[in-house]
Amino acid sequence: MKVSIFGSTGSIGVSTLDVIEHVNTEMEGEIEIDTLVAGNNCELIVEQALKFRPANVVLRDETCLDQLRSALSSEGITCAVGESAVLEAAVRPVDKVMAAISGTSGLLPTWKTVEAGIDILLANKEAMVCAGPLLKDLARKSGASIIPVDSEHNAIFQCLEEGNGIREVVLTASGGPFLKASIEEMAAATPAKALAHPNWAMGAKNSLDSATMMNKGLELIEAVYLFEIEQSFIDVVVHPQSIIHSMVSYADGSCIAQLGVPDMKTPIAYALSAPSRYPTSVKTLSLVELGQLDFMAPDRDRFPAIDLARRAADAGMAGTSVYNAANEFAGYAFLQNRCGFLEIAEIVEFCLNQALDTVIAEMPHTISTIDDVLQITDLVSTWVDQRLGFTNGKRSHVAGR
């Protein structure tokens, strides 16, 4: 099987390479890497390329070309840089593409891959949140499969039984580092504290989204679009141990859950191999060692993200695009110490109010193209600027565009 990895230097990309290395040790030559793609981490992608020997290496940062060529050209590895090179890599003839570029910047490569009819392993939840119905329609036309990598959606993917009546889908949430924190402690939270996840090893954006529980809002929306179910059929339960990743309840009273230790290598391996299963280095779950599993309802006052996501989902792609963009921009502002932790949800609510409670002439309320999604993203960036007090045209908080 030939694969390309987009976001190879990020947390999911690194774990994907770990999985591939283990699989190829157990099953020699099973997976061939065609292309590695990343943003600007030249040093790490060179290290990865020398170890895994892909045919191509691409960085979005155009200043890295000389450094890439100096390190890799003599190794017979083709090097390219820039946005156009990223999009060209997205349509190379491979069996599967790991879409692990974080944030909205992963939307266009994901679109191109699905358009080309190539099966996509979707770790970039933002693409589905922004443009889920468009991506699903495109996949139906092109024949591409969209296989979720997020642990929760990968779990649902494993638990779903086609043709049987679904009563409820349950997404579990760890609660993040502030599960037991007071409002006052959350208001004073620093980026370092917000990124210190108790269970999962993730990149900065996903770690912050877990701390705010915006990740659960994004995952709720992703589940709505990916599995084509109403948001009212999706519940969110806090489960601090992160052992049960999701559950599906059926009309006969049965509830099927997927369990495992919190390690992203498990859903990555299943996404690569489904419906079969590749071996991984992940340890076997021991319920005896765990002793107990805990569950509780999320605190909606301290974590308004889920209610905001439901509101966005009810508004369709216009609402979910606003939710995604506002969270991304506000989160980056927090990481740059330009707003407080609790302001992230306030900014998302402000932008939803702007979009849904006001007639905005510039905003396409009916989303029919990717350009419509990108237009909303740009519009939301100006609203976030306004909310943060940036009036001089600078967008120093905006990431990934």
SETOR-54100 format. One record per atom (N, C-alpha, C, CB): x, y, z. Coordinates in steps of 0.1 Angstrom, whole numbers, plus 5000, padded with zeros to 4 digits. Each point is the difference from the previous one (the first is absolute). Glycine has a CB too. Example, Ala and Ser with C-alpha at 12.3 -4.5 7.8 and 13.67 -1.06 7.14 Angstrom:
// SETOR-54100
513249435078499150125000500950125000498149885012501550234981500950115000499250115008501249944978
***
This chain:
// SETOR-54100
500849885000499250125000500950125000498149885012501550224980500850124998499250125007501149924979499650155030499350115007500850135000499049835015500350284986500750135002499550055014500150054975500850035031499650055014500150154999500949795011498050284991499950145001500150045015498750024978502250075026500250035014500949905006497750105001503349864992500949895005500850045013500149914977500150225025500850045011499250035013501750094984497049905014499150035012499849875008498950184987500349835023499849895009499449874993499750175019499349854973499449894993500949954989497750105004503049994989501049954990501149925006499450204987501149845024501149925007499549875004501150215008497749794998499449875004499749914988499050115020500649954969499749924988501349934995498150164994503049915006501349944996500449895010500750224990499049805023500349905010499249874996500550175018498249854979499249884997500549934987498050125010502449964980500549944988501349935002498950184987501949875021501349945003499749865007501250225002497949785007499749875007499449904991499750135021499349924971499349914990501149944991497950135001503049954994501049954990501049915007499750204986500549815027500849905007499349875001501150195013497649814989499249885002499649944986499250085022500650014968499549964987500950074990497649965008503549984989501050074992499550064986501749845011498550294987499650064988498550034998502049894991497350105020498550014999499650144996499849835018500950274988499650144997501250084994498349995019501550074970501050094993499550145001500749824984500350275020499750145002500450074987500349995025498750084969500250074987500550145003498349864989501050215020500250155002499850035014499350054977501750035028499850075014499850144997501549835012497550234995499750144999499950075014498749954978501950175023499950075013500050154997501249815012498850264999500050154999501350064999498050005013502850014998501350064999501149935009498850214996500949675009501049935008500949934991498449985019502650094975500949944991500949895006500050224987500549815025500949915007499349865002501250205011497649804994499349885003499649924988499250105021500449974968499549934988501249944993498050164998503249915003501249944994500349875007500950234993499149785020500349885009499049884996500850155019497949894979499049904997500349944986498350125014502049974977500349954986501249914999499050214992502049825015501249915000499749875006501550205002497649795008499749885006499049924992500450105022498549964972498949934994500150004985498650065019502350014975500350004986498750024991501949855005497450264997498950034990500550044987498650075019500649934971500450054987500050154999499049804990500250265019499850154999499950065014498949984978501650145024499950085012499550144996501849865012497250194995499450134997499950085013498749904980501750225020499850095011499250124994502149935012496950124996499350124996500850125000498049905009503050115000500950125002500950014988499949985025500050124967500850014987501550035003497950084988502449975024501450035003500849885003499250215009500249674991500849885004500549924989498549995019501350064968500449914989501549974999498150104988502750005014501549974999500449905011500450234990499149795022500449915011499549864997499850195016499049794979499549874996500849944990497750075005502650004984500849944989501449965004498650144984502049955025501349975004500149875008500450255001498549725007500049885008499549884993499650155019499649864971499349894994500249974986498350045017502150064975500149974985500949894997499550244996501649755011501049904997499549865004501850165004497149845004499449875004498949954990500450075024499450014965499049964991498650035004501549824993498350275016498750045005499750144994500349875021498550144972499650124994499550105010499449874979501050255020499650105010499250124994502149945013496950114993499250114995499550085012499449874979500350265018499550085011498850094994502350015011497050044999498950104996498649935000501750124986497349975014498649955000499749924988499450205013501049844975499749924988500649865001499950214987501349785018500649875002499349915009502250104995497249965016499249925009498849954993500850145019498549944973498849964993500349904990499050225004502149794989500449904990500349865007501050184986499649835026500249875007498749935004502250105009496849984993498749955005499349914990499850205013500649814974499449924989500949904994498650194996502649785011500949904995499349865001502050145007498349774983499349875000500449915011499850034976499649975036500349925011498749935004501950155008498249755001498849935005499350085011501149784994499650285015499450085011500950125003499049795009500350314996500650125005499750035014500050104977501049925032499750045013499950155000501249805010497650254994499850155000500150055014498549984980502750065024500350045014500650145001500449765005499350324985500450145001499050075009501050004977499450065034499150065010499450124995501449905018497350124986499350134997499450014986501550105017498150024980499350034987501049984988498450165012502949854991500949994989500049864994501450185011498049734996500049864994498849984991501149925020498050184979498849984992500249984985498950145017501949944977500149994985500849874996500050254999501149715008500649874996499049895002502250095007497049915004499049895002499050004989500350025024499250104972499150004989500649954987499050205010502249834987500649964987500249845000501250224999499149735013500249855001498749934998501950035016497050024990498749934999499550024985499550055025500850074970499650024986500649914990499750245006501649724997500749914992499649855002501950165000497249825009499549865002500949915009498950024978502050055029501049935009499449995014501950084986498249805019499549985014500850095010499349764994499950305015500750105009499849955014499650194984501449825024500049975014499950135007501349784998497650265007499750145004500350025015498250014983503050055019500350055014499850155001501749825002498150244987499750155000498550025002502050054985497549955027498650015003499450134994500349865020500650254980499550134995499449994986501750115015498949814976499549994987498649954999502349964993497449945016498649955000499150105007500949775001499650305009499150105007499750114991501149945022499850114970499850114991499149964988502250105007498149784987499449974987499649854999501550174990498049785021499649865001499149954989500350025023498550054975499149954989500650014986498150085015502750034983500750014987501049884998499750255001501049725009501049894999499349874998501650135015497349854992499349874999499449994986499550005025499950104970499550004986501149974990498250165007503049914995501149984991500549865001500650245003499549705008500449865002499149914993501150065022497649964979499149914993500250014985498350045018502050084977500250014985501349944996498750215000502449815008501349964996500349855003500750245003498649715007500249865004501049995012499549934977501050185028500950005011499349965013501450184989499349755020499549975013500650105010499849764994499450295015500550095011500049925013499150214988502049765017500249915012500550095011500549794986498750225025500450095011501249955008497650085001503350015003501149975009499850045014501550024980497850095022499750045014499649885008499350234992501249755020499749885008498549985002502150035012497150084990498649995002499249954988500250185017500249884971499349974988500449874994499850244996501549725006500549874997499349905008502250094994497549945018499249905009498649994995501450065019498050054978498649994994500049924987499450225011501649814981500149934987500149845002501250204991499549765020500149865003498749945006502450045003496850055004498849955007498750014992501150085021498949994968498850024992499749874993500550254997498249725003499549894992499050054990500349845020500050154968499250054989498649935000502150064986496950035013498749944998499249985014500849904979500050125032499349985013499750145006501249785004497750225003499550135005500950065011497749934994502850185004500950075010499150085010502050014984498149975028499350085010500850125005498949795007502450194994500950105006501549974997498350055018502450064979501549994999500650085012499949974974501049975033500650065011501550034998498349895015502050244985501450044999500650015014499650124978501549825025500650025013501150115000499549765005500650315006501050115002500849985012498450164988502949865012500849985012499750115010501849904986497750225009499950115009501250095000498549865014502650094980501250094999500650035013499050094980502050015020500750035012499250085010502050004986496950065010499250095009498749935004501050204989498949675011498849935004499550045013500749814986500250205024499650045014500450145004500249765005500150324985500550145003498850095002502149964986498050145022499050105002500050104989500249975025498850114974499950104990501250105001497549984999502850055014501150095002501349944996498850095019501449794983501349934995500050004985500149865021498850114973500050004985500250144994498449805001501150305006500250144995501550035000497750075009503049885001501450035002500949904992499550115022500049804971500749894993501050064990498149845003503150104997501150044991500049904988501450105019499249934970500149904989500749875005500150194984500949825024500749885005499149915007502150135002497049935007499149915007498949944991500450145021499149944970499049964991500549884991499050235000502249774996500649904991500449875007500850194986499149815028500549885007498849905002501650155012498249774977498949915000500349885009499350074977499849885031500349895009500149874994498850135017500749844971499949874995500749984986497949975012501850134979500449994986501350084997497649964994503249994997501150084995499650064986501749855012498150284988499450064988500850134997497749905005502050164983500650134996499350115008500649914977499950215021499650115008498550034998502350104999497249904988498650044998499149905006500750114979499549765019499149905005500150005016500349864979500850165026500150015015499250115006502349904998497850224995499350115005498549984998501950154994497749794994498649974998499449915010500450044976500549875029499549915011499850075013501249814989499750295014499950075012498750095000502550015002497150044987498850094999498749914998501450194991498849685005499049914995499450044987499549955023501250154970499750034986500249874991500650255004500449675000500249884992498749915000502550015006496849995005498849925001498950064992500649925022499450224977499050064991500349974986499750185017501649834979500449974987499749854996501850185002498449745008499849854997498549974999502149955013497150134995498549984998499650044986499750055025500850064970499750054987500549904989500050245008501349714994500549904991499249885000502350095005497249865006499149885000498750034993501049935022498550184979498750044993500249984985499450165018501749904977500350004985500549864996500450255001500649705006500649874996499049894999502250085010497049905001499149895001498650044996501449905018498450224978498750054996498849975009500949974977499450085036499049995010499750145007500749765004498150255001499750135006500750025013497749994990502650145013500850025013499249965012501150194988497649815011499249965012500249855004498350184993502249744997500349865003501449985006498449944981502350175021501449985005500150065014500950024977499649905032500250045014501550015002497849905008502650185002501450015004500149975015500550184982500449735022500249965013501450015004498149844998502250225014501450015004500449875006499750255005501449704991500649875004501550025002498249874987502250175025501450045002501149914997499050135018500749744982501149904997500249984985499449885021499750174970500249994986500249864995501050235000498349675006500149864996498949974990501049945022497750104981498949984990500150134991498549865016501750114971500250114991498750064994502249904995496850015003498750044996499149885001500850174984497849855016499149895001498850034991500649965024498849944971498850014992498949915006501450044979497550025024498849935005499049984989500350105023499149784977499149964990498549985005501949894989497250105002498650005004499649885009499650114978501249785021499649895009500650015014500049864979500650255024500650025013501549975001497849955009502749994981501549965000500850134999499549784989501750225017500950114999501449944997498750145016501949904973501349944996501050115001498949844984502250135024501050105002501449954995498750085020502250014977501349974997500950055011499550014975501349895030500950035011501549984996498249935016502750144991501449994998500850105008499549914977501750065025500950105007500050134991501449825012498850294994500050134992501350024993498550105016501549844972501250014991499550014986501549865016498950254977499550024987500549904989499950245006501149684998500449904990498949904997502450035009496749945001499049914997499050044990500249935023499250194978499150044989500750034987498650105017502749944983500850024988500149864993501350205010499149704997500249874995498749954993501849955017497150074990498749954995499650074987499349945024501050194976499750084988500849954988499450205015501849774988500949954989499549864995501950135010497649794999499849864997498549964998502149955012497050134992498649965001499549934987499650195016499649714985499449945012500949905007497850034990503449945005500949915008500850085010500249854980500750095027500750075011501549984999498049985015502850124985501449995000500549995015500250144979500949795022500750005014500650135003500449764997499550285016500750125005500749975013498250144990502649965014500749995013499250045012502150044987496649995011499150045011499849895010498950174985501249855028499849905009498549965001502050085013497849794991498649955002499450065012500749794989498050255009499250065011499849895011498950164984501349885029499849925011498950065009502449904999496450055001499050065008500249975015498449964982502349945022500449975014500950115005499749754996501350294996500950105004499350135001501949894989497150145003499350125000499150015013500050014975499349885028499250005012498650064999502150005012497950124982498650064998500150104989499549975024499350064971499950104989498950105005500749844981499650295017499150115006499450074988501450025021497450034982499250074990499250125007499849794985500150325008499250115005499650094989501349995021497750094981499550104990501050115000497649935003502650134985500950124999499350125007501049914979499950175027499550135007499850104989501249955021497550084975499750094989500350145003498249844994501950205019500350145003501550024998498150015017502749904988501550024998500549974986500249945025499049974969500449964986498850014991501749845009498150294986498850024991500249964986499550195014501749754983500349974986499149904993502350045006497249865002499149904994498650064996501249835014498350264995498750074997500250094988499349995024501850074975500350094988500149914987501250175015499449724986500149914989498649954995502349935008496850045002498749964996499350114992499949855020500250274985499450124994500650014986499750125022501649874976500650014987499549894991502150105010497849784995499649884992498650024995501549855012497650214996498650024996500050114989499249945023501850144976500050114989500649954987500250175018500349714982500649944988501550054998497750004990502849984997501450024998500450155002499949824984499250275015500450145003500350015015498550094982500749855026500250005015501349935004497650025003502649864991501149925004501350054995498549805000501550274988501250064995500450125009499449944977499650145028500350115009500649945013498150144990501249765016500549945012501449954999497749925005502750014984501349954998501050124999499149804989500650295003501050114997500250095013499350004976499650035031500150085012500849935010497850114995502049765007500849935010501450004996498049865005502350114983501450004995500750135003499449834982500050285014500750135001500050045015499250064977499849925030500050035015501049925007497650074999502549804998501049925006501450044998498449814998501950234989501350054997500350135008499949894977499150195024500250135008500349975014498450124985501049785021500349965014501449955001497649945004502849974987501449955000501050114999499249794990500450325003500950124999499850105011500049964975499350005036499750085011499350134997502049915010497150094980499250114995498650005006501450014979498249885027498750005006500149895012498850074978500249945030499949905011499449874996499950195016500349714992499549864997498550004998501949905013497450164996498550005000499550094988499949975024500950124971499650084989499949924987501150195010499549694989499949924988498549974997502349905004497050055006498649974998499250124997500349805015500150314992499250134998500250054986500450055024500849934970500250054987499249914990502350085006497749794996499249914992498550045000501749815004497850225008498650045001499850134993499849885022501150224980499950134993499949984985501350115019499549804976500049984985498849934995502549995001497049925007498749934997498950105000500849795009499250305001499050105000500050104988500149995025501250044972500250094988499449934987502150105011498149774988499749934988498549965000502349924998497250045013498649945000498950095004501249795005499250315003499050095005499950134993500349905022500650124968500150124993500049974985501350115019498149984973500149984985501350064995497550014998503449904999501350044995500149994985501149925021498950194972499950004985501249924994498850225001502449795005501149944994500149855003501250225003497949735005500249865004499049914992500750075023499949824971499149914993499349905010501550024980497250005022499349925010499749864994499150215010500949784977499949874993501449964995497550044994503049855011501449964996499949904989500850055023499749984966500049914988501449964995497750094994503349995010501349984995501150015011499250084977502049875020501150035010500350155001500949774995498950304994500350145000499150075010500749994976498049965025499150065010500549985014498149964985502549925018500549975013501250095003499349764998501650264993501250085002499650155001501349844987497650205006499550145002499550025014499450014976499949895030499650015014501250005009497849884994503150045004501250005008500750135000500349764995499950314994500650135000499150105007501149944978497650055020499150105007500149985015498450004980501649885025500149975014501350065006498649794997502550204995501350065005499850155003501349834987497950245005499850145002499250025013500250054975498849875027499250015012500849975013498049934987502949975012500949985011500950125003500049754995500550314994500850125002499250105007501349954979497550075017499150105007499949975014498850044979500949845024499749965014501350015009498349844992502850145002501350025007500550145000500549764995498950334998500450145000501050034989499550005024500749914966501050034990499250084989501449795004498950334994499350094990500950054990498450065017502949904983501050064991500249914988501150125019498149774979500149924989501049885002499550204986501249805025501049895003499249885004501850175006498649714990499449885004501049915007498350024981502450035029501149935006499549875007501350225002497449775001499549895007499749884990499150155018500849884970499449904990501149904997498450174991501249705010501049894997499549934988500649985024500449964969499749904990499550064986499649855019500350274979499650054987501050094994497750005008
***
